[in-house]
Amino acid sequence: MRYLWEVLLEAKKEQIPEERLRFVHAPQGSGYMELSLPCLNQTWLGEEEQPEDINIEVNTYYRFYDIFCEMFPPDEAEFPSLRESLTNLCLHMLAQNDIRMGMTREDYHKRLLAKEILDGNFGEIAGNVFRSMSSKEQEILLGGWLNSFRTGSVLPVFLDMVHGLVADSIVYHNNAYPDEILIYTGWKRERNMEQRIRFLIDTFLDIRYRVEIFYEYHFGIIGVEETMRIGEIAIC
């Protein structure tokens, strides 16, 4: 990590709340780097279980000399606690500004949608499922959700969501019965997976679709030997 914005992205990746990051002025930081981290090529911040704040030393003169040049005089200054708090607040705002400047419209809409989900505007189940996902899975879900808003396509987006968010899954759509969908996943039936699949169905499919879900054991298909093993067949 070399810049402020990388710290915020890494914190999100490690699921560390931004409030636990405390930016401090680095009095003896390198003049050639913005961050003064313990390790030169450090790519991590800390452990999620750590209860204390994570201090990040910043060379405030590297990019923001005009802002901080009067805040850290060589002699002892008054109100050190106030100065430290203002420094932390300013650097958080500058880091957020860095991220926004590099965001596309798609990224901005994803952040707004994520906030709506976490605030409970799409229901408790949506919030629980979203929180249980990894950052990569959340990106897949948000991208698919925005795509469904734009295109109005229901089934193609749903198929993409199942393939991207339900591990070891196969979706069968019968052309003879277009409103019938069969979903198979190699995972055992357990609450989190069941809730995730049900959430995808309720979010991305019209009410006219009839969906059957098979966990762990595939239903038998005549002519496909792998699905016709005794003791490993689900009955439709």
ABEGO torsion letter per residue (X at the ends): XABAAAAAAAAAAAGBBAAABBBBBBAABBAABABBBABAABABAEBAABABBBBBBBBAAAAAAAAAAAABBABBBBGAAAAAAAAAAAAAAAAAAAAAAABBAAAAAAAAAAAAAAAGAAEAAAAAAAAABBAAAAAAAAAAAAAAAAAGBAAAAAAAAAAAABBGBBBBBBAABAABBBBBBABBBBAAAAAAAAAAAAAABBAABBBBBBBGBBBBBBGBAAAABBGABBBX
